[in-house]
Amino acid sequence: MDENLIRIHPEMMNEQIILHLDMDSFYASVEIRNNPDLSGKPVVIGADPMQGTGRGVVSTCSYEARAFGIHSAMPISQAYHLCPHAIFIPPHMATYAQVSATIMQILRGIAGEIEQVSIDEAYLDLSCDRSYELAAHHAANIKQVIRNQVGLTCSVGLAPSRIYAKMASEQQKPDGLTVVSPDTLESFLKPLPVGKIPGIGKKSAQVLINAGLQTIGDIARCDIQTLQDMFGSHAVRLHQIARGQDREGLRESGKRRSISREHTFLRDSTSPDEILGSLHTMILSLCHELEEQNIYSRTIGIRIRYTGFITRTKSVTLMQPTREVRVIECAIDGLFTEMWDRSPVRLIGVRFSGLIHPDPVQRSLSDF
């Protein structure tokens, strides 16, 4: 396929076509790309499992590891017991951020405005293609360019709204391309389990199943009052989604609103030097990501989880957005001093929010 993609220009279109792109097991795929000897092996990105006694969770894993039942957010100790011979690798966030920036730049070169929702996930509006046939051609071309230029695969969904596009991209992983046109939307949705709707977690799915609603088609046929008895005001949108009536496009700005890092200690820590050391390491990683993406942060926050999973958060909004390491370290040190009651700390986290994406023509941040 031609790597010189046609740039899409915004026009008024009758039919909205939204593309959702999700990189396949992103962190693990980057590690495998950088070390081909890992190819075909169960690779788990996360904390050191320490022979099954380690703390922390799985960030992501290769599809070979998923075959053993391992998945994201699983305790790393459980992942070890499921597959002791897996290759466990600590996350290298700065590397992933660099790769992500390259991918997003490729997408912006195609569609101009995109909605990046995470480090490895984005939406594009391909309505200007006028037909799903041409949009599918562009989607396949996008996949090929990312493979050629970055060496990674992604799964893509095309549909009339962002939520249906996301559901479509989940259908053929890895390296899939699923097209759901308005004509095929009802037949696509009808047989899917209720849990396939983004935002329907395990508890909500169980509520629906207990009410005899197993599939999205069941929700579509259900009386709205019955749904309102279960989900209140959220029932109307759930009903619209199930009936194929949602047409939400890209959300305003399409830019990330926050970035964060977390660290789980192998043993609960009462050492301020150890805790602050972890905080400063995360700050360096986050500031590097800000630098790579040419953005600034206005609000700095920390998260502390104590023994017993008691969690507290606190943040401060700065007078001027920044990505200066020393300024942010000073803010975090102050927050930590205010918050920590010298109880043992299980997990510590840093979050940058209020992200500022400067206009290239602006001369200084004082204009914000």
Buried (B, 14 or more C-beta within 10 A) or exposed (E): EEEEBEEBEEEEEEBBBBBBBBBBBBBBBBBBBEEEEBEEEBBBBBBBBBEEEBBBBBBBBBBBBBEBEBBBEBBBBBBBEBBEEBBBBEBBBBEBBBBBBBBBEBBBEBBBBBBBBEBBBBBBBBBBBBEBEBBBBBBEBBBBBBBEEBEBBBBBBBBBBBBBBBBBBBBEBBEBBBBBBBEEBBEBBBEBBBBBBEEBEEEBBEBBBEBEBBBBBBBBEBEEEBBBEBBEEEBEBBBBBBBBEBBBBBEEEBBBEEBBBBBBBEEBBEEBEBBBEBBBEBBBBBBBBBBBBEBBBBBBBBBBBBEEEEEEEBBBEBEEBBBEBEBBBEBBBBBBEEEBEEEEBBBBBBBBBBBBEBEEEEEEBEEE
